[in-house]
Amino acid sequence: MKTTSQIYLIALSLLAGTFLLSVAVGAVFIPLNEMLTVFMRGVASSEAYSSILLKVRIPHTVLILITGAALGGSGAAYQGLFRNPLADPYLIGVASGASLGAVFAMSANWPNGLLGFYAIPVAAFVGSVVTVFLVYYLARVGKTVPATTMILAGVAVSSFATSLTSFLMLRSSGELHRAVSWLMGGGTMGGWDPVLASLPYILLGLGILLSSGHALNVLQFGDEQAHNLGLHVERTKLILILAASLATAAAVSFSGVIGFVGLIVPHVVRILWGTDYRRMVPLSILGGASMLLAADALARTVLAPQVLPVGIITALAGAPFFLWLLRSVRNQAFG
């Protein structure tokens, strides 16, 4: 049995390895010594390497890292909140709602300056919160939220949000190419601007989730028992929904719709290291970042020099995993 320190060391080592891999691969391979030189001195041995690393690779990799962290942490929170291993920002429609909000912001002819740029995560957050509350309301049966009804409600609401998103895209032809790529999980914005715009929201959302591990543990006993143990259940649920939706919305705003990270990573963490959410949430954050960095590196090499949207890679890996998980849940439910 590994200690907590050893578990975190493994997770951090995996994150460091996938980060370096993501920075290295692409149309131009960057040697490890050049990367280390940039990290230590702020400049590579050649102007070409410096330009690629500082203006393209590193900001892109950091954006992928914080996106994966947001999706992994949010997925763990949603699964604990709904007490359901099938809950995920993508499957329950939160990502689609955030997409609708973000596309609306991009097509609304808001100011092109700093205010309009930073308003995209806000619009995505509003869309995601409305979506998650609508799915929760539609799926609720009495005091429970069955897995089947939650998935059906998520699919229905997600389809409706996606239809509205498509309508907005058709109405805004100038943003069509960018939006199509973005909806497949291939954010087209480069540089540090999207990182700086989304990072405050992601840090705020994940910070709240990291401090909510004990509350998530108590919620596993059910609402009534959690209330008897002194937890303000409804207020806690509201805070968790808002925090997870904020992190998801900020990630979706500039990276596009990326599915299954929030489903796969928390479930793997649960299998390997147990169900204590005080450890599960931070490990899901680290694992989500590592998974998406690895998927992004694969997306840039499998058909090089063509770059695939990373959402395609996560869907190819996640769809079979979801079917296996759905079968497992069904077998448990019916013995």
C-alpha distance (Angstrom), angle and dihedral (degrees) to the residues before:
residue distance angle dihedral
M1 . . .
K2 3.80 . .
T3 3.79 120.0 .
T4 3.78 122.0 -120.2
S5 3.81 90.7 -105.3
Q6 3.80 91.2 53.2
I7 3.81 91.4 48.8
Y8 3.79 92.4 52.0
L9 3.80 90.7 45.4
I10 3.81 90.0 54.9
A11 3.80 91.6 48.0
L12 3.82 93.1 47.9
S13 3.81 92.2 46.3
L14 3.79 90.4 51.7
L15 3.80 89.9 49.2
A16 3.81 92.5 50.0
G17 3.82 91.6 48.7
T18 3.80 94.8 49.5
F19 3.82 90.7 44.9
L20 3.81 92.2 55.5
L21 3.82 90.4 44.4
S22 3.80 91.9 51.9
V23 3.80 91.9 49.2
A24 3.82 92.4 47.4
V25 3.79 103.4 49.6
G26 3.78 128.0 72.6
A27 3.78 140.4 83.6
V28 3.82 86.3 -38.9
F29 3.80 117.1 37.7
I30 3.80 112.6 -136.0
P31 3.84 115.0 -148.5
L32 3.80 118.0 -129.4
N33 3.80 93.5 -117.0
E34 3.82 90.6 56.5
M35 3.80 91.2 51.5
L36 3.80 92.4 49.0
T37 3.81 90.4 48.4
V38 3.80 90.7 54.1
F39 3.81 92.4 46.5
M40 3.83 92.4 50.4
R41 3.81 102.5 34.5
G42 3.79 104.3 19.9
V43 3.80 92.8 -122.3
A44 3.83 136.3 71.8
S45 3.80 128.1 -135.5
S46 3.81 90.8 -98.1
E47 3.77 133.6 38.6
A48 3.81 90.9 -126.5
Y49 3.81 93.4 56.4
S50 3.81 91.1 45.0
S51 3.79 92.0 51.8
I52 3.82 93.9 47.4
L53 3.79 94.2 46.5
L54 3.79 101.5 40.8
K55 3.81 99.5 37.1
V56 3.81 102.7 32.5
R57 3.80 120.6 9.2
I58 3.79 104.0 40.1
P59 3.84 97.5 44.4
H60 3.82 90.0 45.0
T61 3.80 91.5 49.4
V62 3.80 92.7 47.2
L63 3.81 89.8 51.1
I64 3.81 90.5 51.2
L65 3.81 90.2 47.0
I66 3.80 95.7 53.3
T67 3.82 90.7 42.0
G68 3.80 91.8 54.6
A69 3.80 90.6 45.2
A70 3.80 91.0 51.9
L71 3.81 93.6 48.3
G72 3.82 93.9 45.5
G73 3.80 94.3 47.9
S74 3.80 93.1 43.9
G75 3.79 91.4 48.9
A76 3.81 91.5 53.6
A77 3.81 90.7 48.4
Y78 3.81 93.9 48.7
Q79 3.81 91.6 48.5
G80 3.79 91.0 50.7
L81 3.79 93.6 42.5
F82 3.80 94.7 51.1
R83 3.83 92.5 32.3
N84 3.78 86.9 -130.4
P85 3.84 128.3 120.7
L86 3.83 90.2 -151.3
A87 3.80 94.7 63.1
D88 3.79 113.2 112.1
P89 3.83 135.4 152.2
Y90 3.81 89.4 -113.8
L91 3.81 100.6 42.6
I92 3.81 97.3 46.5
G93 3.79 92.5 49.1
V94 3.81 100.4 -108.0
A95 3.81 92.9 122.1
S96 3.80 91.5 49.3
G97 3.79 91.1 51.0
A98 3.78 90.3 49.3
S99 3.80 89.1 48.9
L100 3.79 90.7 53.5
G101 3.79 91.1 51.7
A102 3.80 93.2 46.7
V103 3.82 94.6 47.6
F104 3.79 89.6 47.5
A105 3.80 89.1 54.0
M106 3.81 91.7 48.2
S107 3.80 93.2 49.1
A108 3.80 99.2 40.5
N109 3.82 95.7 84.4
W110 3.78 91.6 -119.7
P111 3.82 117.1 168.4
N112 3.79 112.0 -65.0
G113 3.78 92.4 -139.0
L114 3.78 131.4 88.4
L115 3.81 94.5 -65.6
G116 3.79 94.2 55.6
F117 3.80 92.3 44.1
Y118 3.79 94.7 52.3
A119 3.80 91.8 43.4
I120 3.80 91.8 69.5
P121 3.85 94.2 78.6
V122 3.82 89.7 46.6
A123 3.80 91.9 54.1
A124 3.80 90.4 45.8
F125 3.81 90.5 50.4
V126 3.80 91.7 53.1
G127 3.80 90.6 49.9
S128 3.80 93.1 48.4
V129 3.82 94.8 48.3
V130 3.79 92.8 49.2
T131 3.80 89.8 48.8
V132 3.80 97.4 48.8
F133 3.80 93.3 48.1
L134 3.81 90.6 47.7
V135 3.82 92.3 50.0
Y136 3.81 91.6 46.3
Y137 3.82 91.2 49.5
L138 3.81 94.1 47.8
A139 3.81 94.1 44.8
R140 3.78 98.0 46.5
V141 3.80 115.5 108.9
G142 3.76 109.1 -173.2
K143 3.81 105.7 -51.1
T144 3.79 95.5 -23.4
V145 3.80 136.1 75.8
P146 3.84 107.2 -146.3
A147 3.80 117.0 -150.7
T148 3.80 94.3 -123.6
T149 3.79 96.3 51.6
M150 3.80 91.6 43.8
I151 3.81 92.1 53.7
L152 3.81 92.0 45.5
A153 3.79 91.8 48.5
G154 3.79 90.2 46.2
V155 3.80 92.0 51.2
A156 3.81 92.5 47.6
V157 3.80 95.7 47.5
S158 3.79 91.8 41.4
S159 3.82 91.3 52.4
F160 3.80 90.9 50.0
A161 3.81 92.0 49.0
T162 3.81 91.2 46.4
S163 3.82 90.6 51.9
L164 3.79 91.2 52.6
T165 3.80 89.5 46.9
S166 3.81 90.8 52.8
F167 3.80 90.2 49.5
L168 3.80 91.4 52.8
M169 3.80 90.5 48.1
L170 3.79 91.8 53.1
R171 3.79 90.0 48.9
S172 3.81 90.6 52.0
S173 3.79 103.6 50.1
G174 3.79 92.8 170.2
E175 3.82 90.8 65.5
L176 3.82 95.5 40.0
H177 3.81 99.9 101.8
R178 3.78 93.9 44.0
A179 3.81 92.6 45.6
V180 3.83 94.1 49.2
S181 3.80 91.8 52.2
W182 3.77 90.7 42.8
L183 3.82 93.3 52.0
M184 3.82 89.3 56.3
G185 3.78 90.2 56.0
G186 3.77 96.9 -96.3
G187 3.78 106.6 122.6
T188 3.78 107.6 -160.0
M189 3.80 98.7 -163.1
G190 3.78 114.3 104.5
G191 3.78 135.9 -168.6
W192 3.77 129.9 43.2
D193 3.82 98.0 -59.7
P194 3.85 96.8 87.6
V195 3.81 90.1 45.0
L196 3.80 92.6 52.4
A197 3.81 92.0 43.4
S198 3.82 96.2 51.6
L199 3.82 101.4 32.4
P200 3.84 98.5 78.3
Y201 3.81 92.0 52.1
I202 3.80 93.4 45.6
L203 3.80 93.1 47.4
L204 3.80 91.3 49.5
G205 3.80 93.6 48.4
L206 3.80 95.6 44.6
G207 3.80 91.7 43.4
I208 3.80 90.1 59.0
L209 3.82 91.5 46.0
L210 3.81 92.1 49.8
S211 3.80 89.9 55.3
S212 3.82 92.7 48.1
G213 3.80 100.0 66.6
H214 3.81 93.9 108.9
A215 3.81 92.0 47.8
L216 3.81 90.7 51.4
N217 3.80 89.8 50.5
V218 3.81 91.0 52.3
L219 3.81 91.8 48.0
Q220 3.81 89.7 60.7
F221 3.83 88.5 73.8
G222 3.81 91.0 62.6
D223 3.78 131.8 -97.6
E224 3.81 96.7 -79.9
Q225 3.80 95.1 48.5
A226 3.81 91.2 43.4
H227 3.82 89.1 53.7
N228 3.81 90.4 49.9
L229 3.80 88.9 52.3
G230 3.80 89.8 58.2
L231 3.80 101.5 -97.7
H232 3.80 118.5 139.6
V233 3.81 91.6 -132.8
E234 3.80 103.7 -170.7
R235 3.79 94.6 42.6
T236 3.81 90.5 48.1
K237 3.80 91.7 49.8
L238 3.79 91.4 49.5
I239 3.82 92.2 50.5
L240 3.81 92.1 47.7
I241 3.80 93.3 47.9
L242 3.80 91.9 49.0
A243 3.81 93.6 46.1
A244 3.82 95.0 46.6
S245 3.80 91.6 44.4
L246 3.81 91.6 48.9
A247 3.81 92.2 52.8
T248 3.81 92.2 45.3
A249 3.78 93.6 46.6
A250 3.79 93.5 50.2
A251 3.80 90.6 49.2
V252 3.80 93.9 48.0
S253 3.82 93.0 45.7
F254 3.79 95.3 72.6
S255 3.82 105.5 12.4
G256 3.79 99.8 46.8
V257 3.79 131.0 -130.2
I258 3.79 109.0 -33.1
G259 3.78 115.9 176.4
F260 3.79 137.8 -156.6
V261 3.82 99.4 16.9
G262 3.80 89.7 103.9
L263 3.80 89.9 48.2
I264 3.79 102.2 45.1
V265 3.80 102.7 39.6
P266 3.84 100.4 51.7
H267 3.80 90.2 45.2
V268 3.82 92.3 51.7
V269 3.81 90.2 47.0
R270 3.81 89.5 50.2
I271 3.81 91.7 52.2
L272 3.80 95.0 45.8
W273 3.80 102.9 37.7
G274 3.79 109.9 15.5
T275 3.79 138.4 -107.0
D276 3.81 102.6 -70.7
Y277 3.81 101.7 127.0
R278 3.81 92.0 -157.3
R279 3.80 85.1 71.9
M280 3.79 99.7 22.9
V281 3.83 96.4 62.6
P282 3.84 97.1 52.6
L283 3.81 91.8 42.3
S284 3.81 90.1 50.0
I285 3.80 89.0 51.7
L286 3.80 91.4 52.3
G287 3.80 92.6 41.0
G288 3.80 93.4 48.1
A289 3.80 90.5 53.1
S290 3.83 91.5 48.6
M291 3.80 94.1 47.1
L292 3.79 94.4 49.9
L293 3.82 92.7 45.3
A294 3.81 89.8 52.9
A295 3.82 91.3 46.5
D296 3.80 90.5 49.1
A297 3.80 91.9 50.9
L298 3.81 89.1 50.6
A299 3.81 91.2 47.8
R300 3.81 90.1 56.4
T301 3.82 95.7 47.8
V302 3.81 109.3 34.6
L303 3.84 93.4 76.1
A304 3.82 99.1 15.1
P305 2.96 131.0 -153.9
Q306 3.82 84.3 27.3
V307 3.81 112.8 74.6
L308 3.80 118.1 -141.4
P309 3.81 121.0 -149.3
V310 3.78 105.9 -99.4
G311 3.82 89.6 -131.9
I312 3.81 88.7 70.3
I313 3.80 91.1 57.2
T314 3.81 94.2 48.2
A315 3.82 91.1 46.9
L316 3.81 92.4 51.5
A317 3.80 89.2 52.0
G318 3.77 97.4 36.7
A319 3.80 103.4 46.6
P320 3.85 95.0 64.4
F321 3.81 89.5 43.5
F322 3.80 90.6 52.5
L323 3.81 92.0 50.5
W324 3.81 90.2 50.4
L325 3.80 91.1 47.9
L326 3.80 92.2 47.3
R327 3.81 89.8 51.6
S328 3.81 90.8 49.6
V329 3.81 92.3 50.8
R330 3.79 90.7 48.2
N331 3.80 92.2 50.4
Q332 3.80 90.7 50.4
A333 3.79 91.5 48.8
F334 3.80 94.7 50.8
G335 3.78 98.3 33.3
